[in-house]
Amino acid sequence: MAGQYSNRYVPCKSHSISRAAINCTEDTSLPHSMTWHPRLSEKLGLFRLIQIPGGHEVCFTAPDRLAQAIMDAGRD
């Protein structure tokens, strides 16, 4: 079979690639007690945090701001 792959889980902390998280500060899609950051982003290990104003659908309400945040997140 061509294209063999492993479905073994490898934690992000063991990869040598840089990591970033973009946090929209007005995102209310989850309750305040279960926010994305830091509850989920801390699982990345050492990462760059980019925070931008905006809600869950910032790709529609402020696409330029989100595009800049994505560029900032990958600036290494």
GROMACS elastic network, one bead per residue, 0.5 to 0.9 nm:
[ bonds ]
;  ai    aj funct       b0    kb
    1     4     6  0.66902   500
    6     9     6  0.85648   500
   10    13     6  0.84193   500
   10    14     6  0.71140   500
   10    15     6  0.81194   500
   11    14     6  0.58655   500
   11    15     6  0.75622   500
   11    43     6  0.85184   500
   11    44     6  0.82994   500
   12    15     6  0.55535   500
   12    16     6  0.87162   500
   12    17     6  0.88564   500
   12    19     6  0.86124   500
   12    43     6  0.75097   500
   12    44     6  0.56650   500
   12    45     6  0.71972   500
   13    16     6  0.80006   500
   13    43     6  0.77679   500
   13    44     6  0.60332   500
   13    45     6  0.52379   500
   13    46     6  0.76647   500
   14    45     6  0.89105   500
   15    18     6  0.82575   500
   18    46     6  0.82258   500
   18    47     6  0.68626   500
   18    48     6  0.81807   500
   18    74     6  0.81737   500
   18    76     6  0.77885   500
   19    44     6  0.69270   500
   19    45     6  0.83311   500
   19    46     6  0.72950   500
   19    48     6  0.63622   500
   19    49     6  0.89252   500
   19    73     6  0.80175   500
   19    74     6  0.82093   500
   20    41     6  0.85579   500
   20    44     6  0.81501   500
   20    46     6  0.86265   500
   20    49     6  0.57813   500
   20    50     6  0.73491   500
   20    73     6  0.55609   500
   20    74     6  0.74334   500
   21    37     6  0.84038   500
   21    41     6  0.65313   500
   21    44     6  0.86427   500
   21    47     6  0.70763   500
   21    48     6  0.63264   500
   21    49     6  0.50996   500
   21    50     6  0.61197   500
   21    51     6  0.82857   500
   21    73     6  0.73010   500
   22    37     6  0.89291   500
   22    48     6  0.85285   500
   22    49     6  0.61253   500
   22    51     6  0.57198   500
   22    52     6  0.73792   500
   22    66     6  0.86587   500
   22    69     6  0.70299   500
   22    70     6  0.76113   500
   22    73     6  0.74998   500
   23    26     6  0.88786   500
   23    27     6  0.82348   500
   23    36     6  0.74632   500
   23    37     6  0.66966   500
   23    49     6  0.73276   500
   23    50     6  0.61527   500
   23    52     6  0.63258   500
   23    53     6  0.84247   500
   23    54     6  0.89051   500
   24    27     6  0.55935   500
   24    50     6  0.85796   500
   24    51     6  0.58670   500
   24    52     6  0.50820   500
   24    53     6  0.55490   500
   24    54     6  0.51892   500
   24    55     6  0.57879   500
   24    56     6  0.69749   500
   24    58     6  0.76719   500
   25    28     6  0.86909   500
   25    51     6  0.65522   500
   25    52     6  0.61311   500
   25    53     6  0.51974   500
   25    54     6  0.60065   500
   25    55     6  0.68564   500
   26    52     6  0.86786   500
   26    53     6  0.62556   500
   26    54     6  0.51335   500
   26    56     6  0.75361   500
   27    30     6  0.75769   500
   27    35     6  0.85270   500
   27    53     6  0.87623   500
   27    54     6  0.66059   500
   27    57     6  0.82270   500
   27    58     6  0.88609   500
   28    31     6  0.66198   500
   28    32     6  0.74369   500
   28    35     6  0.83487   500
   28    55     6  0.68110   500
   28    56     6  0.69052   500
   29    35     6  0.86047   500
   29    55     6  0.82259   500
   29    56     6  0.63666   500
   30    33     6  0.80197   500
   30    34     6  0.60631   500
   30    35     6  0.59938   500
   30    36     6  0.79398   500
   31    34     6  0.53988   500
   31    35     6  0.65741   500
   32    35     6  0.56156   500
   34    37     6  0.85639   500
   34    39     6  0.69718   500
   35    38     6  0.70640   500
   35    39     6  0.63461   500
   35    40     6  0.79402   500
   36    39     6  0.56534   500
   36    40     6  0.53462   500
   36    41     6  0.66587   500
   37    40     6  0.58490   500
   37    41     6  0.53750   500
   37    42     6  0.74062   500
   38    41     6  0.51862   500
   38    42     6  0.54946   500
   38    43     6  0.86388   500
   39    42     6  0.61508   500
   39    43     6  0.78417   500
   40    43     6  0.57480   500
   40    44     6  0.79201   500
   41    44     6  0.56532   500
   41    45     6  0.80403   500
   41    47     6  0.82300   500
   41    49     6  0.86551   500
   42    45     6  0.59200   500
   42    46     6  0.80053   500
   42    47     6  0.82928   500
   43    46     6  0.88532   500
   44    47     6  0.63826   500
   48    73     6  0.67102   500
   49    73     6  0.76497   500
   50    69     6  0.65202   500
   50    70     6  0.85255   500
   50    72     6  0.75670   500
   50    73     6  0.65972   500
   51    69     6  0.79654   500
   52    65     6  0.75350   500
   52    66     6  0.77204   500
   52    69     6  0.73725   500
   53    58     6  0.85512   500
   53    65     6  0.86209   500
   54    57     6  0.77111   500
   54    58     6  0.55348   500
   54    61     6  0.77702   500
   54    62     6  0.74646   500
   54    65     6  0.89794   500
   55    58     6  0.54898   500
   55    61     6  0.82663   500
   56    59     6  0.82367   500
   57    60     6  0.56578   500
   57    61     6  0.64663   500
   57    62     6  0.84297   500
   58    62     6  0.51610   500
   58    63     6  0.63859   500
   58    65     6  0.81487   500
   58    66     6  0.67502   500
   59    62     6  0.58479   500
   59    64     6  0.82681   500
   59    65     6  0.85050   500
   59    66     6  0.63503   500
   59    67     6  0.84048   500
   60    63     6  0.58399   500
   62    65     6  0.54118   500
   62    66     6  0.64236   500
   62    67     6  0.87529   500
   63    66     6  0.50709   500
   63    67     6  0.60193   500
   63    68     6  0.86032   500
   64    67     6  0.50505   500
   64    68     6  0.62396   500
   64    69     6  0.86306   500
   65    68     6  0.52374   500
   65    69     6  0.62718   500
   65    70     6  0.87743   500
   66    70     6  0.62095   500
   66    71     6  0.86368   500
   67    70     6  0.51379   500
   67    71     6  0.62970   500
   67    72     6  0.86393   500
   68    71     6  0.50281   500
   68    72     6  0.60854   500
   68    73     6  0.85222   500
   69    73     6  0.60175   500
   69    74     6  0.87334   500
   70    73     6  0.50088   500
   70    74     6  0.64767   500
   70    75     6  0.88166   500
   71    74     6  0.53848   500
   71    75     6  0.62783   500
   72    75     6  0.52873   500
   72    76     6  0.87739   500
   73    76     6  0.81891   500
